[in-house]
Amino acid sequence: MSTDNPTNKTSAFKYIQRYVLNKYVITFVLFLVWIILFDNSSLLVINDLNSEIKKYESQLEHYKSEYEKHTLFYNTLMENKDEKERFARENYFMKKPDEEIFILVADSVNVKN
């Protein structure tokens, strides 16, 4: 059988003319292209927004864990007088009236890495 049969070509042309070149099909295809690529709520924009949401959710988890850690530390300081005194001495250089504090700072020029 030969594929050069004129009836096959005309029937294919009629199929293309009837279904593919139909104004409704063309309009539908153009609508899909517009929605997927160019619209404000296109798939590309939605994908970008979803990646932003995932990034912010991971940041939220990080900040929640930091909050829990700091809350635990705060509660420890408020409940334990010795811990509160140690924290004040180390971070704010507080001292008792009969004490002296010496702060040693390493010279950055003489220190080798």
C-alpha positions in Angstrom: 0.0 0.0 0.0 1.3 3.4 -0.9 1.0 6.3 1.6 0.9 8.7 -1.4 -2.7 8.0 -1.9 -4.5 11.3 -2.5 -7.5 10.3 -0.5 -5.3 9.9 2.6 -3.8 13.3 2.1 -7.2 14.9 1.6 -8.7 13.1 4.6 -5.8 14.2 6.8 -6.2 17.8 5.5 -9.9 17.7 6.2 -9.2 16.3 9.7 -6.7 19.2 10.3 -9.1 21.7 8.8 -12.0 20.4 10.7 -10.6 19.8 14.2 -7.2 21.5 14.6 -7.9 24.7 12.8 -11.3 25.0 14.5 -11.7 28.5 16.1 -12.6 27.0 19.4 -9.6 24.7 19.6 -7.3 27.6 18.6 -8.9 29.8 21.2 -8.6 27.1 23.9 -4.9 26.5 23.1 -4.2 30.2 23.2 -6.0 30.5 26.5 -4.0 27.6 28.0 -0.7 29.2 26.8 -1.8 32.6 28.3 -2.7 31.0 31.6 0.4 28.9 31.9 3.0 31.6 30.8 1.7 35.2 30.9 -1.1 35.6 33.5 -0.5 37.0 37.0 -1.4 33.7 38.5 0.5 31.6 35.9 2.2 28.4 36.8 5.5 30.1 36.8 4.4 32.6 39.4 2.7 29.9 41.5 5.9 27.9 41.4 8.0 30.9 42.6 5.5 31.6 45.4 5.5 28.0 46.5 9.3 28.1 46.8 9.1 31.3 48.8 6.6 29.6 51.1 8.9 26.7 51.7 11.8 29.0 52.4 9.7 30.9 55.0 8.4 27.7 56.6 11.9 26.5 57.1 12.8 29.9 58.6 9.8 29.6 60.9 10.9 26.2 62.1 14.4 27.7 62.8 13.0 30.6 64.8 10.7 28.4 66.7 13.6 26.2 67.8 15.6 29.3 68.7 12.6 30.6 70.7 12.3 27.4 72.6 16.0 27.4 73.4 16.0 31.0 74.6 12.8 30.4 76.6 14.4 27.4 78.4 17.5 29.5 79.1 15.4 32.4 80.5 13.4 30.0 82.7 16.7 28.5 84.0 18.0 32.0 84.8 14.8 33.0 86.6 14.6 29.9 88.7 18.2 29.5 89.7 20.0 32.3 91.6 23.5 30.9 91.1 22.9 30.6 87.3 21.6 34.2 87.2 24.7 35.4 89.1 27.1 33.4 86.8 25.4 34.9 83.7 25.6 38.5 85.0 29.3 38.1 85.9 30.2 36.6 82.6 28.2 38.8 80.2 27.9 42.1 82.1 31.1 42.0 84.2 29.1 42.5 87.4 31.1 42.0 90.6 30.7 41.9 94.3 31.8 45.0 96.2 35.0 43.5 97.5 36.1 42.0 94.1 38.2 43.3 91.2 37.7 42.1 87.6 40.5 41.7 85.1 39.6 41.5 81.4 42.2 39.8 79.3 42.1 40.6 75.6 44.3 38.7 73.1 46.4 40.9 70.8 45.3 40.2 67.2 48.6 41.2 65.7 50.7 38.7 67.7 48.2 35.8 67.5 48.8 33.4 64.6 46.0 31.5 63.0 
